[in-house]
């Protein structure tokens, strides 16, 4: 507490701990003792204005100011100032809180955001390189391989034709990998979010997958799902990847049985995609979400190994998380959450 002349009148234990002065040392000292010099002119101006006309920009407000401790350490603080009048004399009470830790967190967050911005720029640069510089030599290899196969296949022996086939397959796989990387880099960059009907999205996805659904005779059961706020193209890709995997990794001589349902919690929506496929060993349930991670050989199951990495990035960019529960030969249940924004 200070009086109208700026002299300190009361000093509690919290202030003593914060500034290092005991009550005996600080009482009747001027408040400017614990202020940086740059605040002095403003302090006197505000005090004079308040006492003369009741006008101020600090009394009754909370501000962030620097303070000075006994050892001359300057630290950031949050200051709230109130006033009252007793027998025609004004007194001012200040509540001061050290916010050094908060400032450190804010600084760390600022540096982290700057790093993210740098990484995003590098990612965009990579996407440009991948879409142009890397694909151009692939197109050249593909064109010359096709030319050789069309004009000289009858002059090549069995090993030569088989080599051409291997080259063609390898360039196609490389093209798919580059496309997968490009798609992965784009996830989360388009932040156009709107309320979406999940059942309608799944209807469209199943229409798009009509060929493999029909070929595999898959039975897909979809319960009534809640609406969510999200990016439509990304959510379509999420459901498409989960359903495609459920069909792809089915047991031999088995008809895929897929069930999709959701539960609404207070702060999030919990979605489930269950299948009766080959399942996943416990030691691999985390690996499957890593980009280009394959648990089965390409000869057994086609693909680039990027689909579930897409799923994780999509879910996390929407503020959720994804995981799987599975047993070998017993099928899998993929779970993912989304924020419940209906409340």
Order of alpha helices (4+ residues) and beta strands (2+ residues): beta-alpha-alpha-alpha-beta-beta-beta-alpha-alpha-alpha-beta-alpha-alpha-beta-beta-alpha-beta-beta-alpha-beta-beta
